[in-house]
């Protein structure tokens, strides 16, 4: 009689895979809300540019109204960088979000965006 060799994953291997997937899932659940807030900020600056009016104060007020409705707490209208380029205002922002993980370890997310067609300007290093 010939022995059949079993193939597949062992119980220990299954536990390790589930633990790794659990860690990735927990990390994703902490990152997702910060990304959603970033998207809300991006939409709010687009709306503020369109509806803001002709002054920096009007744009800031329009953003603050959108921020209040969209539960945006990372930045306010005062944190926006508003510049006149080519006869119209361009709005940009940059901020960091620190996500605590375990003990002293944390994850730093750097978000930035703009309404300019050319995109976000790179920082001088």
FENGIPE-V808641 format. One record per pair of residues at least 12 apart in sequence whose C-alpha atoms are under 6 Angstrom apart, sorted by the first residue. I is the first residue (numbers start at 0). J is the second residue. D is the distance in whole Angstrom. If there is no record, write none. Layout:
# FENGIPE-V808641
i=<I & I>
j=<J & J>
d=<D & D>
This chain:
# FENGIPE-V808641
i=<43 & 43 & 47 & 47 & 59 & 62 & 63 & 79 & 79 & 80 & 89 & 89 & 90 & 90 & 91 & 91 & 92 & 92 & 93 & 93 & 94 & 95 & 95 & 96>
j=<62 & 65 & 61 & 62 & 76 & 76 & 76 & 91 & 92 & 92 & 114 & 115 & 113 & 114 & 112 & 113 & 111 & 112 & 110 & 111 & 110 & 108 & 109 & 108>
d=<6 & 6 & 5 & 5 & 4 & 6 & 6 & 6 & 5 & 6 & 6 & 6 & 6 & 5 & 6 & 4 & 5 & 6 & 6 & 4 & 5 & 6 & 4 & 5>
